[in-house]
Amino acid sequence: MRMRRILGLALAAATLAGMSAVGAFSAEAAPTPNITRDECTAAGGQVTARPYAGYICTLPDGTTQSIT
C-alpha cells in the first residue's frame, strides 16, 4: 500500500513537471507579428540585415520583429 502511494506521488510530480515544460516551450514558440520598414523607423527602431535570413527591426525596448 505504501509503495503504491509513493509511486502515485512520483507519477503526479512527473506529470506536473512535464506540463510546466510544455507550457514554457509553447510560450517561447509564439510567433511575433511582422511589421514594415516604415513602421519600424516610425516606432524609433533600427532595421538590421541578417545574412540569409532577411531583415529584422530592433525596437528601443530591445524586442525584435521580422520585417515584411
LINPELIN-V488139 format. One line per field, one symbol per residue. ss: DSSP state (H for helix, E for strand, L for the rest). psi: psi as a letter, one per 30 degrees, with the letter a starting at -180 (. if undefined). burial: + if it has 24 or more other C-alpha atoms within 12 Angstrom, else -. Layout:
BEGIN
ss=???
psi=???
burial=???
END
This chain:
BEGIN
ss=LHHHHHHHHHHHHHHHHHHHHHHHHHHHLLLLLLELHHHHHHLLLEEEEELLLEEEEELLLLLEEEEL
psi=eeeeeeeeeeeeeeeeeeeeeeeeeeefgkkkkklleeeeeegglkkkkkkggaklkjlfgflkkkk.
burial=------------------------------------+--+----+++--------+++------+++-
END
